Amino acid sequence: MPTLPPKAAYVVRQRQTRQHHCHWPGCTRQVPPAMWGCREHWYRLPKPLRDRIWRAYRPGQEADQRPSREYLEAARDVQAWIAENTTKELPL
Ligand SMILES: [Zn+2]
């Protein structure tokens, strides 16, 4: 198996420790709290937004509930992007 960078390795070994669903509006799929959302919806986001979330994400923030301001801003911009770009393809 190829060796993942530490942050990626951390995320992929996280489990479903509590109820936590994908952050895509309306998606109820359960995903580990260390992940933003389900695979399908994550890859619908433009790469620059995914990169911002990934860079701002700090391993453990899902446990101590203290994401950085950068993360919160990126997460807000993701929701704005979804709202602007999916109105024509409902329902998801
Ligand atoms: Zn989803």
PDB file of the backbone (N, CA, C, O) and the ligand in Angstrom, with CONECT records:
HET     ZN  A 101       1
ATOM      1  N   MET A   1       0.836  -1.202   0.000  1.00  0.00           N
ATOM      2  CA  MET A   1       0.000   0.000   0.000  1.00  0.00           C
ATOM      3  C   MET A   1       0.872   1.254   0.000  1.00  0.00           C
ATOM      4  O   MET A   1       1.863   1.323   0.727  1.00  0.00           O
ATOM      5  N   PRO A   2       0.509   2.232  -0.804  1.00  0.00           N
ATOM      6  CA  PRO A   2       1.285   3.480  -0.804  1.00  0.00           C
ATOM      7  C   PRO A   2       1.128   4.191   0.540  1.00  0.00           C
ATOM      8  O   PRO A   2       0.091   4.076   1.192  1.00  0.00           O
ATOM      9  N   THR A   3       2.141   4.909   0.939  1.00  0.00           N
ATOM     10  CA  THR A   3       2.088   5.631   2.212  1.00  0.00           C
ATOM     11  C   THR A   3       1.421   6.982   1.994  1.00  0.00           C
ATOM     12  O   THR A   3       1.817   7.755   1.121  1.00  0.00           O
ATOM     13  N   LEU A   4       0.400   7.253   2.805  1.00  0.00           N
ATOM     14  CA  LEU A   4      -0.311   8.525   2.686  1.00  0.00           C
ATOM     15  C   LEU A   4       0.365   9.583   3.554  1.00  0.00           C
ATOM     16  O   LEU A   4       0.993   9.266   4.564  1.00  0.00           O
ATOM     17  N   PRO A   5       0.225  10.842   3.145  1.00  0.00           N
ATOM     18  CA  PRO A   5       0.680  11.922   4.040  1.00  0.00           C
ATOM     19  C   PRO A   5      -0.073  11.795   5.369  1.00  0.00           C
ATOM     20  O   PRO A   5      -1.195  11.289   5.398  1.00  0.00           O
ATOM     21  N   PRO A   6       0.542  12.254   6.471  1.00  0.00           N
ATOM     22  CA  PRO A   6      -0.069  12.045   7.802  1.00  0.00           C
ATOM     23  C   PRO A   6      -1.526  12.497   7.923  1.00  0.00           C
ATOM     24  O   PRO A   6      -2.343  11.792   8.515  1.00  0.00           O
ATOM     25  N   LYS A   7      -1.851  13.643   7.377  1.00  0.00           N
ATOM     26  CA  LYS A   7      -3.234  14.122   7.545  1.00  0.00           C
ATOM     27  C   LYS A   7      -4.209  13.209   6.807  1.00  0.00           C
ATOM     28  O   LYS A   7      -5.272  12.876   7.331  1.00  0.00           O
ATOM     29  N   ALA A   8      -3.851  12.810   5.605  1.00  0.00           N
ATOM     30  CA  ALA A   8      -4.723  11.919   4.840  1.00  0.00           C
ATOM     31  C   ALA A   8      -4.854  10.573   5.545  1.00  0.00           C
ATOM     32  O   ALA A   8      -5.940   9.996   5.600  1.00  0.00           O
ATOM     33  N   ALA A   9      -3.751  10.083   6.077  1.00  0.00           N
ATOM     34  CA  ALA A   9      -3.795   8.801   6.790  1.00  0.00           C
ATOM     35  C   ALA A   9      -4.719   8.898   7.998  1.00  0.00           C
ATOM     36  O   ALA A   9      -5.473   7.971   8.295  1.00  0.00           O
ATOM     37  N   TYR A  10      -4.650  10.026   8.688  1.00  0.00           N
ATOM     38  CA  TYR A  10      -5.530  10.229   9.853  1.00  0.00           C
ATOM     39  C   TYR A  10      -6.991  10.170   9.429  1.00  0.00           C
ATOM     40  O   TYR A  10      -7.799   9.477  10.045  1.00  0.00           O
ATOM     41  N   VAL A  11      -7.321  10.904   8.370  1.00  0.00           N
ATOM     42  CA  VAL A  11      -8.726  10.985   7.962  1.00  0.00           C
ATOM     43  C   VAL A  11      -9.249   9.621   7.516  1.00  0.00           C
ATOM     44  O   VAL A  11     -10.362   9.237   7.874  1.00  0.00           O
ATOM     45  N   VAL A  12      -8.459   8.893   6.743  1.00  0.00           N
ATOM     46  CA  VAL A  12      -8.997   7.626   6.233  1.00  0.00           C
ATOM     47  C   VAL A  12      -9.165   6.573   7.331  1.00  0.00           C
ATOM     48  O   VAL A  12      -9.936   5.629   7.156  1.00  0.00           O
ATOM     49  N   ARG A  13      -8.463   6.714   8.456  1.00  0.00           N
ATOM     50  CA  ARG A  13      -8.686   5.706   9.488  1.00  0.00           C
ATOM     51  C   ARG A  13      -9.771   6.106  10.489  1.00  0.00           C
ATOM     52  O   ARG A  13     -10.047   5.356  11.425  1.00  0.00           O
ATOM     53  N   GLN A  14     -10.383   7.266  10.310  1.00  0.00           N
ATOM     54  CA  GLN A  14     -11.457   7.670  11.220  1.00  0.00           C
ATOM     55  C   GLN A  14     -12.709   6.851  10.964  1.00  0.00           C
ATOM     56  O   GLN A  14     -13.002   6.457   9.836  1.00  0.00           O
ATOM     57  N   ARG A  15     -13.437   6.608  12.046  1.00  0.00           N
ATOM     58  CA  ARG A  15     -14.661   5.827  11.962  1.00  0.00           C
ATOM     59  C   ARG A  15     -15.861   6.686  12.320  1.00  0.00           C
ATOM     60  O   ARG A  15     -15.741   7.842  12.724  1.00  0.00           O
ATOM     61  N   GLN A  16     -17.030   6.066  12.152  1.00  0.00           N
ATOM     62  CA  GLN A  16     -18.286   6.750  12.483  1.00  0.00           C
ATOM     63  C   GLN A  16     -18.457   6.770  13.996  1.00  0.00           C
ATOM     64  O   GLN A  16     -19.091   5.881  14.563  1.00  0.00           O
ATOM     65  N   THR A  17     -17.893   7.785  14.653  1.00  0.00           N
ATOM     66  CA  THR A  17     -17.906   7.804  16.121  1.00  0.00           C
ATOM     67  C   THR A  17     -19.201   8.363  16.690  1.00  0.00           C
ATOM     68  O   THR A  17     -19.493   8.180  17.872  1.00  0.00           O
ATOM     69  N   ARG A  18     -19.963   9.032  15.868  1.00  0.00           N
ATOM     70  CA  ARG A  18     -21.244   9.581  16.317  1.00  0.00           C
ATOM     71  C   ARG A  18     -22.070   9.884  15.076  1.00  0.00           C
ATOM     72  O   ARG A  18     -21.582   9.785  13.950  1.00  0.00           O
ATOM     73  N   GLN A  19     -23.320  10.254  15.297  1.00  0.00           N
ATOM     74  CA  GLN A  19     -24.174  10.647  14.186  1.00  0.00           C
ATOM     75  C   GLN A  19     -23.565  11.878  13.514  1.00  0.00           C
ATOM     76  O   GLN A  19     -23.328  12.895  14.166  1.00  0.00           O
ATOM     77  N   HIS A  20     -23.324  11.783  12.253  1.00  0.00           N
ATOM     78  CA  HIS A  20     -22.752  12.915  11.525  1.00  0.00           C
ATOM     79  C   HIS A  20     -23.007  12.658  10.053  1.00  0.00           C
ATOM     80  O   HIS A  20     -22.479  11.708   9.476  1.00  0.00           O
ATOM     81  N   HIS A  21     -23.821  13.512   9.448  1.00  0.00           N
ATOM     82  CA  HIS A  21     -24.117  13.259   8.042  1.00  0.00           C
ATOM     83  C   HIS A  21     -23.368  14.213   7.130  1.00  0.00           C
ATOM     84  O   HIS A  21     -22.842  15.243   7.553  1.00  0.00           O
ATOM     85  N   CYS A  22     -23.341  13.838   5.892  1.00  0.00           N
ATOM     86  CA  CYS A  22     -22.747  14.643   4.829  1.00  0.00           C
ATOM     87  C   CYS A  22     -23.267  16.075   4.899  1.00  0.00           C
ATOM     88  O   CYS A  22     -24.443  16.300   5.186  1.00  0.00           O
ATOM     89  N   HIS A  23     -22.381  17.049   4.635  1.00  0.00           N
ATOM     90  CA  HIS A  23     -22.800  18.450   4.724  1.00  0.00           C
ATOM     91  C   HIS A  23     -23.486  18.968   3.468  1.00  0.00           C
ATOM     92  O   HIS A  23     -23.871  20.136   3.399  1.00  0.00           O
ATOM     93  N   TRP A  24     -23.638  18.095   2.473  1.00  0.00           N
ATOM     94  CA  TRP A  24     -24.383  18.527   1.286  1.00  0.00           C
ATOM     95  C   TRP A  24     -25.851  18.665   1.692  1.00  0.00           C
ATOM     96  O   TRP A  24     -26.417  17.748   2.287  1.00  0.00           O
ATOM     97  N   PRO A  25     -26.470  19.805   1.373  1.00  0.00           N
ATOM     98  CA  PRO A  25     -27.862  20.014   1.812  1.00  0.00           C
ATOM     99  C   PRO A  25     -28.770  18.866   1.359  1.00  0.00           C
ATOM    100  O   PRO A  25     -28.818  18.525   0.177  1.00  0.00           O
ATOM    101  N   GLY A  26     -29.472  18.293   2.299  1.00  0.00           N
ATOM    102  CA  GLY A  26     -30.420  17.239   1.985  1.00  0.00           C
ATOM    103  C   GLY A  26     -29.832  15.838   1.971  1.00  0.00           C
ATOM    104  O   GLY A  26     -30.577  14.860   1.912  1.00  0.00           O
ATOM    105  N   CYS A  27     -28.529  15.724   2.024  1.00  0.00           N
ATOM    106  CA  CYS A  27     -27.909  14.399   2.001  1.00  0.00           C
ATOM    107  C   CYS A  27     -27.881  13.855   3.428  1.00  0.00           C
ATOM    108  O   CYS A  27     -27.395  14.519   4.343  1.00  0.00           O
ATOM    109  N   THR A  28     -28.398  12.662   3.609  1.00  0.00           N
ATOM    110  CA  THR A  28     -28.464  12.092   4.957  1.00  0.00           C
ATOM    111  C   THR A  28     -27.450  10.974   5.165  1.00  0.00           C
ATOM    112  O   THR A  28     -27.466  10.298   6.194  1.00  0.00           O
ATOM    113  N   ARG A  29     -26.577  10.782   4.196  1.00  0.00           N
ATOM    114  CA  ARG A  29     -25.593   9.712   4.327  1.00  0.00           C
ATOM    115  C   ARG A  29     -24.663   9.961   5.520  1.00  0.00           C
ATOM    116  O   ARG A  29     -24.140  11.063   5.693  1.00  0.00           O
ATOM    117  N   GLN A  30     -24.470   8.943   6.319  1.00  0.00           N
ATOM    118  CA  GLN A  30     -23.573   9.074   7.472  1.00  0.00           C
ATOM    119  C   GLN A  30     -22.123   8.997   7.005  1.00  0.00           C
ATOM    120  O   GLN A  30     -21.745   8.113   6.237  1.00  0.00           O
ATOM    121  N   VAL A  31     -21.324   9.939   7.486  1.00  0.00           N
ATOM    122  CA  VAL A  31     -19.894   9.926   7.185  1.00  0.00           C
ATOM    123  C   VAL A  31     -19.140  10.181   8.493  1.00  0.00           C
ATOM    124  O   VAL A  31     -19.656  10.867   9.374  1.00  0.00           O
ATOM    125  N   PRO A  32     -17.931   9.640   8.630  1.00  0.00           N
ATOM    126  CA  PRO A  32     -17.166   9.901   9.856  1.00  0.00           C
ATOM    127  C   PRO A  32     -17.040  11.408  10.090  1.00  0.00           C
ATOM    128  O   PRO A  32     -16.888  12.170   9.135  1.00  0.00           O
ATOM    129  N   PRO A  33     -17.101  11.841  11.346  1.00  0.00           N
ATOM    130  CA  PRO A  33     -17.031  13.282  11.642  1.00  0.00           C
ATOM    131  C   PRO A  33     -15.773  13.964  11.098  1.00  0.00           C
ATOM    132  O   PRO A  33     -15.757  15.182  10.919  1.00  0.00           O
ATOM    133  N   ALA A  34     -14.730  13.191  10.838  1.00  0.00           N
ATOM    134  CA  ALA A  34     -13.513  13.787  10.287  1.00  0.00           C
ATOM    135  C   ALA A  34     -13.665  14.148   8.812  1.00  0.00           C
ATOM    136  O   ALA A  34     -12.794  14.806   8.243  1.00  0.00           O
ATOM    137  N   MET A  35     -14.748  13.727   8.198  1.00  0.00           N
ATOM    138  CA  MET A  35     -14.931  14.009   6.766  1.00  0.00           C
ATOM    139  C   MET A  35     -16.040  15.020   6.547  1.00  0.00           C
ATOM    140  O   MET A  35     -17.023  15.072   7.286  1.00  0.00           O
ATOM    141  N   TRP A  36     -15.849  15.831   5.494  1.00  0.00           N
ATOM    142  CA  TRP A  36     -16.842  16.854   5.195  1.00  0.00           C
ATOM    143  C   TRP A  36     -18.159  16.229   4.742  1.00  0.00           C
ATOM    144  O   TRP A  36     -19.241  16.652   5.148  1.00  0.00           O
ATOM    145  N   GLY A  37     -18.041  15.241   3.914  1.00  0.00           N
ATOM    146  CA  GLY A  37     -19.268  14.669   3.360  1.00  0.00           C
ATOM    147  C   GLY A  37     -19.001  13.359   2.672  1.00  0.00           C
ATOM    148  O   GLY A  37     -17.893  12.824   2.710  1.00  0.00           O
ATOM    149  N   CYS A  38     -20.037  12.853   2.041  1.00  0.00           N
ATOM    150  CA  CYS A  38     -19.891  11.571   1.353  1.00  0.00           C
ATOM    151  C   CYS A  38     -19.023  11.770   0.108  1.00  0.00           C
ATOM    152  O   CYS A  38     -18.840  12.884  -0.382  1.00  0.00           O
ATOM    153  N   ARG A  39     -18.510  10.672  -0.370  1.00  0.00           N
ATOM    154  CA  ARG A  39     -17.592  10.718  -1.503  1.00  0.00           C
ATOM    155  C   ARG A  39     -18.226  11.379  -2.727  1.00  0.00           C
ATOM    156  O   ARG A  39     -17.610  12.204  -3.401  1.00  0.00           O
ATOM    157  N   GLU A  40     -19.461  10.995  -2.991  1.00  0.00           N
ATOM    158  CA  GLU A  40     -20.144  11.538  -4.174  1.00  0.00           C
ATOM    159  C   GLU A  40     -20.225  13.068  -4.125  1.00  0.00           C
ATOM    160  O   GLU A  40     -19.902  13.752  -5.096  1.00  0.00           O
ATOM    161  N   HIS A  41     -20.658  13.583  -2.989  1.00  0.00           N
ATOM    162  CA  HIS A  41     -20.835  15.036  -2.900  1.00  0.00           C
ATOM    163  C   HIS A  41     -19.520  15.787  -2.767  1.00  0.00           C
ATOM    164  O   HIS A  41     -19.376  16.890  -3.295  1.00  0.00           O
ATOM    165  N   TRP A  42     -18.576  15.204  -2.075  1.00  0.00           N
ATOM    166  CA  TRP A  42     -17.258  15.833  -1.951  1.00  0.00           C
ATOM    167  C   TRP A  42     -16.677  16.096  -3.328  1.00  0.00           C
ATOM    168  O   TRP A  42     -16.146  17.176  -3.588  1.00  0.00           O
ATOM    169  N   TYR A  43     -16.775  15.111  -4.210  1.00  0.00           N
ATOM    170  CA  TYR A  43     -16.178  15.276  -5.529  1.00  0.00           C
ATOM    171  C   TYR A  43     -17.027  16.104  -6.482  1.00  0.00           C
ATOM    172  O   TYR A  43     -16.607  16.376  -7.607  1.00  0.00           O
ATOM    173  N   ARG A  44     -18.211  16.506  -6.048  1.00  0.00           N
ATOM    174  CA  ARG A  44     -18.966  17.461  -6.855  1.00  0.00           C
ATOM    175  C   ARG A  44     -18.469  18.880  -6.620  1.00  0.00           C
ATOM    176  O   ARG A  44     -18.719  19.775  -7.427  1.00  0.00           O
ATOM    177  N   LEU A  45     -17.765  19.082  -5.511  1.00  0.00           N
ATOM    178  CA  LEU A  45     -17.261  20.429  -5.227  1.00  0.00           C
ATOM    179  C   LEU A  45     -16.080  20.722  -6.137  1.00  0.00           C
ATOM    180  O   LEU A  45     -15.305  19.824  -6.469  1.00  0.00           O
ATOM    181  N   PRO A  46     -15.943  21.987  -6.544  1.00  0.00           N
ATOM    182  CA  PRO A  46     -14.781  22.357  -7.365  1.00  0.00           C
ATOM    183  C   PRO A  46     -13.493  22.131  -6.571  1.00  0.00           C
ATOM    184  O   PRO A  46     -13.461  22.301  -5.352  1.00  0.00           O
ATOM    185  N   LYS A  47     -12.456  21.753  -7.272  1.00  0.00           N
ATOM    186  CA  LYS A  47     -11.201  21.422  -6.595  1.00  0.00           C
ATOM    187  C   LYS A  47     -10.677  22.553  -5.709  1.00  0.00           C
ATOM    188  O   LYS A  47     -10.200  22.282  -4.607  1.00  0.00           O
ATOM    189  N   PRO A  48     -10.749  23.812  -6.152  1.00  0.00           N
ATOM    190  CA  PRO A  48     -10.230  24.883  -5.276  1.00  0.00           C
ATOM    191  C   PRO A  48     -10.944  24.923  -3.915  1.00  0.00           C
ATOM    192  O   PRO A  48     -10.320  25.210  -2.894  1.00  0.00           O
ATOM    193  N   LEU A  49     -12.241  24.638  -3.907  1.00  0.00           N
ATOM    194  CA  LEU A  49     -12.961  24.620  -2.632  1.00  0.00           C
ATOM    195  C   LEU A  49     -12.556  23.410  -1.801  1.00  0.00           C
ATOM    196  O   LEU A  49     -12.362  23.515  -0.590  1.00  0.00           O
ATOM    197  N   ARG A  50     -12.431  22.268  -2.455  1.00  0.00           N
ATOM    198  CA  ARG A  50     -11.988  21.084  -1.722  1.00  0.00           C
ATOM    199  C   ARG A  50     -10.601  21.327  -1.125  1.00  0.00           C
ATOM    200  O   ARG A  50     -10.326  20.940   0.010  1.00  0.00           O
ATOM    201  N   ASP A  51      -9.740  21.968  -1.901  1.00  0.00           N
ATOM    202  CA  ASP A  51      -8.388  22.241  -1.408  1.00  0.00           C
ATOM    203  C   ASP A  51      -8.420  23.163  -0.191  1.00  0.00           C
ATOM    204  O   ASP A  51      -7.647  22.990   0.751  1.00  0.00           O
ATOM    205  N   ARG A  52      -9.322  24.144  -0.221  1.00  0.00           N
ATOM    206  CA  ARG A  52      -9.404  25.061   0.934  1.00  0.00           C
ATOM    207  C   ARG A  52      -9.861  24.332   2.184  1.00  0.00           C
ATOM    208  O   ARG A  52      -9.302  24.521   3.264  1.00  0.00           O
ATOM    209  N   ILE A  53     -10.891  23.489   2.030  1.00  0.00           N
ATOM    210  CA  ILE A  53     -11.368  22.706   3.179  1.00  0.00           C
ATOM    211  C   ILE A  53     -10.237  21.819   3.694  1.00  0.00           C
ATOM    212  O   ILE A  53      -9.978  21.737   4.894  1.00  0.00           O
ATOM    213  N   TRP A  54      -9.586  21.170   2.761  1.00  0.00           N
ATOM    214  CA  TRP A  54      -8.534  20.227   3.154  1.00  0.00           C
ATOM    215  C   TRP A  54      -7.386  20.931   3.881  1.00  0.00           C
ATOM    216  O   TRP A  54      -6.899  20.453   4.906  1.00  0.00           O
ATOM    217  N   ARG A  55      -6.961  22.073   3.336  1.00  0.00           N
ATOM    218  CA  ARG A  55      -5.853  22.800   3.956  1.00  0.00           C
ATOM    219  C   ARG A  55      -6.227  23.315   5.339  1.00  0.00           C
ATOM    220  O   ARG A  55      -5.408  23.295   6.258  1.00  0.00           O
ATOM    221  N   ALA A  56      -7.481  23.780   5.484  1.00  0.00           N
ATOM    222  CA  ALA A  56      -7.891  24.387   6.755  1.00  0.00           C
ATOM    223  C   ALA A  56      -8.249  23.337   7.805  1.00  0.00           C
ATOM    224  O   ALA A  56      -8.248  23.623   9.002  1.00  0.00           O
ATOM    225  N   TYR A  57      -8.549  22.140   7.356  1.00  0.00           N
ATOM    226  CA  TYR A  57      -8.933  21.089   8.291  1.00  0.00           C
ATOM    227  C   TYR A  57      -7.768  20.715   9.203  1.00  0.00           C
ATOM    228  O   TYR A  57      -6.649  20.491   8.742  1.00  0.00           O
ATOM    229  N   ARG A  58      -8.047  20.651  10.493  1.00  0.00           N
ATOM    230  CA  ARG A  58      -7.033  20.231  11.460  1.00  0.00           C
ATOM    231  C   ARG A  58      -7.484  18.904  12.071  1.00  0.00           C
ATOM    232  O   ARG A  58      -8.578  18.823  12.631  1.00  0.00           O
ATOM    233  N   PRO A  59      -6.655  17.866  11.970  1.00  0.00           N
ATOM    234  CA  PRO A  59      -7.039  16.591  12.585  1.00  0.00           C
ATOM    235  C   PRO A  59      -7.409  16.793  14.048  1.00  0.00           C
ATOM    236  O   PRO A  59      -6.642  17.386  14.807  1.00  0.00           O
ATOM    237  N   GLY A  60      -8.561  16.311  14.441  1.00  0.00           N
ATOM    238  CA  GLY A  60      -9.018  16.455  15.821  1.00  0.00           C
ATOM    239  C   GLY A  60     -10.059  17.548  16.006  1.00  0.00           C
ATOM    240  O   GLY A  60     -10.720  17.601  17.044  1.00  0.00           O
ATOM    241  N   GLN A  61     -10.215  18.420  15.015  1.00  0.00           N
ATOM    242  CA  GLN A  61     -11.196  19.500  15.192  1.00  0.00           C
ATOM    243  C   GLN A  61     -12.620  18.964  15.322  1.00  0.00           C
ATOM    244  O   GLN A  61     -13.485  19.585  15.940  1.00  0.00           O
ATOM    245  N   GLU A  62     -12.838  17.784  14.717  1.00  0.00           N
ATOM    246  CA  GLU A  62     -14.184  17.201  14.806  1.00  0.00           C
ATOM    247  C   GLU A  62     -14.462  16.669  16.210  1.00  0.00           C
ATOM    248  O   GLU A  62     -15.616  16.481  16.595  1.00  0.00           O
ATOM    249  N   ALA A  63     -13.388  16.428  16.973  1.00  0.00           N
ATOM    250  CA  ALA A  63     -13.571  15.928  18.337  1.00  0.00           C
ATOM    251  C   ALA A  63     -13.669  17.078  19.338  1.00  0.00           C
ATOM    252  O   ALA A  63     -14.506  17.049  20.240  1.00  0.00           O
ATOM    253  N   ASP A  64     -12.813  18.091  19.180  1.00  0.00           N
ATOM    254  CA  ASP A  64     -12.868  19.199  20.153  1.00  0.00           C
ATOM    255  C   ASP A  64     -13.793  20.330  19.710  1.00  0.00           C
ATOM    256  O   ASP A  64     -13.975  21.317  20.423  1.00  0.00           O
ATOM    257  N   GLN A  65     -14.377  20.166  18.516  1.00  0.00           N
ATOM    258  CA  GLN A  65     -15.358  21.142  18.021  1.00  0.00           C
ATOM    259  C   GLN A  65     -14.781  22.550  17.915  1.00  0.00           C
ATOM    260  O   GLN A  65     -15.486  23.538  18.120  1.00  0.00           O
ATOM    261  N   ARG A  66     -13.506  22.627  17.596  1.00  0.00           N
ATOM    262  CA  ARG A  66     -12.903  23.954  17.483  1.00  0.00           C
ATOM    263  C   ARG A  66     -12.222  24.134  16.131  1.00  0.00           C
ATOM    264  O   ARG A  66     -11.001  24.274  16.056  1.00  0.00           O
ATOM    265  N   PRO A  67     -13.020  24.130  15.062  1.00  0.00           N
ATOM    266  CA  PRO A  67     -12.421  24.376  13.750  1.00  0.00           C
ATOM    267  C   PRO A  67     -11.890  25.808  13.666  1.00  0.00           C
ATOM    268  O   PRO A  67     -12.388  26.707  14.343  1.00  0.00           O
ATOM    269  N   SER A  68     -10.892  26.002  12.840  1.00  0.00           N
ATOM    270  CA  SER A  68     -10.324  27.340  12.688  1.00  0.00           C
ATOM    271  C   SER A  68     -11.294  28.257  11.939  1.00  0.00           C
ATOM    272  O   SER A  68     -12.263  27.806  11.328  1.00  0.00           O
ATOM    273  N   ARG A  69     -11.003  29.539  12.006  1.00  0.00           N
ATOM    274  CA  ARG A  69     -11.824  30.484  11.252  1.00  0.00           C
ATOM    275  C   ARG A  69     -11.703  30.214   9.760  1.00  0.00           C
ATOM    276  O   ARG A  69     -12.678  30.335   9.017  1.00  0.00           O
ATOM    277  N   GLU A  70     -10.504  29.848   9.326  1.00  0.00           N
ATOM    278  CA  GLU A  70     -10.306  29.530   7.911  1.00  0.00           C
ATOM    279  C   GLU A  70     -11.212  28.378   7.484  1.00  0.00           C
ATOM    280  O   GLU A  70     -11.788  28.388   6.396  1.00  0.00           O
ATOM    281  N   TYR A  71     -11.322  27.383   8.367  1.00  0.00           N
ATOM    282  CA  TYR A  71     -12.167  26.236   8.027  1.00  0.00           C
ATOM    283  C   TYR A  71     -13.627  26.669   7.932  1.00  0.00           C
ATOM    284  O   TYR A  71     -14.335  26.304   6.992  1.00  0.00           O
ATOM    285  N   LEU A  72     -14.066  27.448   8.912  1.00  0.00           N
ATOM    286  CA  LEU A  72     -15.467  27.879   8.912  1.00  0.00           C
ATOM    287  C   LEU A  72     -15.774  28.718   7.678  1.00  0.00           C
ATOM    288  O   LEU A  72     -16.847  28.599   7.087  1.00  0.00           O
ATOM    289  N   GLU A  73     -14.822  29.570   7.293  1.00  0.00           N
ATOM    290  CA  GLU A  73     -15.037  30.394   6.095  1.00  0.00           C
ATOM    291  C   GLU A  73     -15.094  29.526   4.846  1.00  0.00           C
ATOM    292  O   GLU A  73     -15.928  29.747   3.967  1.00  0.00           O
ATOM    293  N   ALA A  74     -14.216  28.548   4.770  1.00  0.00           N
ATOM    294  CA  ALA A  74     -14.231  27.655   3.616  1.00  0.00           C
ATOM    295  C   ALA A  74     -15.540  26.870   3.574  1.00  0.00           C
ATOM    296  O   ALA A  74     -16.138  26.704   2.511  1.00  0.00           O
ATOM    297  N   ALA A  75     -15.981  26.388   4.739  1.00  0.00           N
ATOM    298  CA  ALA A  75     -17.226  25.613   4.795  1.00  0.00           C
ATOM    299  C   ALA A  75     -18.414  26.489   4.379  1.00  0.00           C
ATOM    300  O   ALA A  75     -19.336  26.019   3.711  1.00  0.00           O
ATOM    301  N   ARG A  76     -18.383  27.753   4.775  1.00  0.00           N
ATOM    302  CA  ARG A  76     -19.467  28.655   4.393  1.00  0.00           C
ATOM    303  C   ARG A  76     -19.442  28.900   2.881  1.00  0.00           C
ATOM    304  O   ARG A  76     -20.491  28.931   2.237  1.00  0.00           O
ATOM    305  N   ASP A  77     -18.261  29.070   2.328  1.00  0.00           N
ATOM    306  CA  ASP A  77     -18.165  29.289   0.884  1.00  0.00           C
ATOM    307  C   ASP A  77     -18.616  28.057   0.098  1.00  0.00           C
ATOM    308  O   ASP A  77     -19.176  28.178  -0.992  1.00  0.00           O
ATOM    309  N   VAL A  78     -18.369  26.887   0.653  1.00  0.00           N
ATOM    310  CA  VAL A  78     -18.846  25.657   0.012  1.00  0.00           C
ATOM    311  C   VAL A  78     -20.378  25.673  -0.045  1.00  0.00           C
ATOM    312  O   VAL A  78     -20.974  25.367  -1.078  1.00  0.00           O
ATOM    313  N   GLN A  79     -21.003  26.033   1.075  1.00  0.00           N
ATOM    314  CA  GLN A  79     -22.472  26.062   1.079  1.00  0.00           C
ATOM    315  C   GLN A  79     -23.001  27.100   0.092  1.00  0.00           C
ATOM    316  O   GLN A  79     -24.017  26.877  -0.567  1.00  0.00           O
ATOM    317  N   ALA A  80     -22.312  28.227  -0.005  1.00  0.00           N
ATOM    318  CA  ALA A  80     -22.735  29.262  -0.958  1.00  0.00           C
ATOM    319  C   ALA A  80     -22.588  28.752  -2.388  1.00  0.00           C
ATOM    320  O   ALA A  80     -23.447  28.992  -3.237  1.00  0.00           O
ATOM    321  N   TRP A  81     -21.498  28.051  -2.642  1.00  0.00           N
ATOM    322  CA  TRP A  81     -21.280  27.500  -3.988  1.00  0.00           C
ATOM    323  C   TRP A  81     -22.383  26.511  -4.337  1.00  0.00           C
ATOM    324  O   TRP A  81     -22.920  26.536  -5.444  1.00  0.00           O
ATOM    325  N   ILE A  82     -22.720  25.640  -3.389  1.00  0.00           N
ATOM    326  CA  ILE A  82     -23.759  24.644  -3.633  1.00  0.00           C
ATOM    327  C   ILE A  82     -25.083  25.344  -3.929  1.00  0.00           C
ATOM    328  O   ILE A  82     -25.796  24.979  -4.864  1.00  0.00           O
ATOM    329  N   ALA A  83     -25.397  26.350  -3.123  1.00  0.00           N
ATOM    330  CA  ALA A  83     -26.663  27.059  -3.316  1.00  0.00           C
ATOM    331  C   ALA A  83     -26.731  27.706  -4.694  1.00  0.00           C
ATOM    332  O   ALA A  83     -27.789  27.729  -5.323  1.00  0.00           O
ATOM    333  N   GLU A  84     -25.600  28.231  -5.159  1.00  0.00           N
ATOM    334  CA  GLU A  84     -25.586  28.912  -6.455  1.00  0.00           C
ATOM    335  C   GLU A  84     -25.558  27.959  -7.635  1.00  0.00           C
ATOM    336  O   GLU A  84     -25.976  28.317  -8.736  1.00  0.00           O
ATOM    337  N   ASN A  85     -25.071  26.757  -7.414  1.00  0.00           N
ATOM    338  CA  ASN A  85     -24.811  25.878  -8.549  1.00  0.00           C
ATOM    339  C   ASN A  85     -25.701  24.652  -8.677  1.00  0.00           C
ATOM    340  O   ASN A  85     -25.522  23.854  -9.597  1.00  0.00           O
ATOM    341  N   THR A  86     -26.642  24.494  -7.782  1.00  0.00           N
ATOM    342  CA  THR A  86     -27.436  23.266  -7.847  1.00  0.00           C
ATOM    343  C   THR A  86     -28.931  23.495  -7.975  1.00  0.00           C
ATOM    344  O   THR A  86     -29.702  22.536  -7.975  1.00  0.00           O
ATOM    345  N   THR A  87     -29.353  24.743  -8.082  1.00  0.00           N
ATOM    346  CA  THR A  87     -30.792  24.993  -8.094  1.00  0.00           C
ATOM    347  C   THR A  87     -31.499  24.306  -9.266  1.00  0.00           C
ATOM    348  O   THR A  87     -32.675  23.955  -9.176  1.00  0.00           O
ATOM    349  N   LYS A  88     -30.767  24.122 -10.359  1.00  0.00           N
ATOM    350  CA  LYS A  88     -31.419  23.549 -11.536  1.00  0.00           C
ATOM    351  C   LYS A  88     -31.447  22.028 -11.550  1.00  0.00           C
ATOM    352  O   LYS A  88     -32.108  21.428 -12.396  1.00  0.00           O
ATOM    353  N   GLU A  89     -30.742  21.407 -10.628  1.00  0.00           N
ATOM    354  CA  GLU A  89     -30.693  19.944 -10.689  1.00  0.00           C
ATOM    355  C   GLU A  89     -31.283  19.264  -9.454  1.00  0.00           C
ATOM    356  O   GLU A  89     -30.829  18.199  -9.035  1.00  0.00           O
ATOM    357  N   LEU A  90     -32.295  19.899  -8.886  1.00  0.00           N
ATOM    358  CA  LEU A  90     -32.982  19.266  -7.757  1.00  0.00           C
ATOM    359  C   LEU A  90     -33.837  18.110  -8.255  1.00  0.00           C
ATOM    360  O   LEU A  90     -34.234  18.148  -9.420  1.00  0.00           O
ATOM    361  N   PRO A  91     -34.142  17.124  -7.497  1.00  0.00           N
ATOM    362  CA  PRO A  91     -33.594  16.908  -6.161  1.00  0.00           C
ATOM    363  C   PRO A  91     -32.301  16.118  -6.220  1.00  0.00           C
ATOM    364  O   PRO A  91     -32.028  15.381  -7.168  1.00  0.00           O
ATOM    365  N   LEU A  92     -31.517  16.302  -5.164  1.00  0.00           N
ATOM    366  CA  LEU A  92     -30.247  15.564  -5.124  1.00  0.00           C
ATOM    367  C   LEU A  92     -30.375  14.425  -4.139  1.00  0.00           C
ATOM    368  O   LEU A  92     -29.424  13.669  -3.942  1.00  0.00           O
TER     369      LEU A  92
HETATM  370 ZN    ZN A 101     -23.637  13.441   0.503  1.00  0.00          ZN2+
END
